[in-house]
Amino acid sequence: MSWRDYRMLAADVQRLRPLAAIVLAIVLLLPSLAETITGNLPFVTLLFRLALALALSGVLVWIVTGVVLHYARVQAQSGPDRRSKRDIEP
């Protein structure tokens, strides 16, 4: 991976982190939303669960994307230096 590719990936990850966290929170909240619509769950409880889902999904997305960016950075740093002896000698 080149540094240019890494920078483009890092920019995309930074831009899409909030969207990924919100989508994951909504997916986590769908069962509670269904319960609220049917009247089995109070609206205040739904809002509390929404806050918890946003916090949890934000942390999870941040951790996963941090690991991906770390791995990509390692690949970008070792990119030009990955030539083996077999590649140098005929």
C-alpha positions in Angstrom: 0.0 0.0 0.0 1.4 3.4 -0.9 1.2 6.5 1.3 -1.2 8.1 -1.1 -3.6 5.1 -0.8 -3.2 5.2 3.0 -4.0 8.9 3.1 -7.1 8.4 0.9 -8.2 5.5 3.1 -7.7 7.5 6.3 -9.6 10.5 4.9 -12.5 8.2 3.9 -12.5 6.5 7.3 -12.6 9.9 9.1 -15.4 11.1 6.9 -17.5 7.9 7.3 -17.0 7.1 11.0 -20.0 9.1 12.2 -22.3 7.6 9.5 -21.2 4.1 10.4 -21.9 4.7 14.1 -25.4 6.1 13.4 -26.3 3.3 11.1 -25.1 0.7 13.6 -27.0 2.5 16.4 -30.2 2.4 14.3 -29.8 -1.3 13.6 -29.3 -2.0 17.3 -32.4 0.1 18.1 -34.8 -1.5 15.6 -36.3 -4.0 18.1 -36.9 -1.3 20.7 -38.5 0.9 18.0 -40.9 -1.9 17.1 -41.8 -2.3 20.8 -42.4 1.5 21.1 -44.6 1.5 18.0 -46.8 -1.3 19.4 -47.0 0.5 22.8 -45.1 -1.9 24.9 -42.1 0.4 25.5 -42.3 4.0 26.7 -40.8 6.7 24.5 -38.4 7.9 27.2 -36.9 4.4 27.4 -36.5 4.4 23.6 -34.6 7.7 23.9 -32.4 6.3 26.7 -31.6 3.2 24.6 -30.9 5.4 21.6 -28.3 7.3 23.6 -26.7 4.1 24.8 -26.7 2.6 21.3 -25.0 5.7 19.9 -22.4 5.6 22.6 -21.7 1.9 22.2 -21.7 2.0 18.4 -19.5 5.1 18.4 -16.9 3.3 20.5 -17.1 0.1 18.5 -16.7 1.9 15.2 -13.8 4.0 16.6 -12.0 0.9 17.8 -12.5 -1.2 14.6 -11.5 1.7 12.3 -8.5 2.5 14.5 -7.3 -1.1 14.1 -7.9 -1.0 10.3 -6.0 2.3 10.0 -3.1 1.0 12.2 -2.8 -2.1 9.9 -2.9 0.1 6.8 -0.3 2.4 8.3 2.0 -0.6 8.9 1.5 -1.8 5.4 2.2 1.7 4.0 5.4 2.0 6.1 6.7 -1.4 5.0 5.6 -1.1 1.4 8.9 -0.1 -0.3 11.0 -2.1 2.2 9.3 -5.4 1.5 11.8 -6.6 -1.1 13.3 -9.9 -0.3 16.7 -11.2 -1.1 15.2 -13.3 -3.9 14.0 -10.1 -5.6 17.4 -8.4 -5.4 19.5 -11.3 -6.6 19.0 -12.8 -10.1 
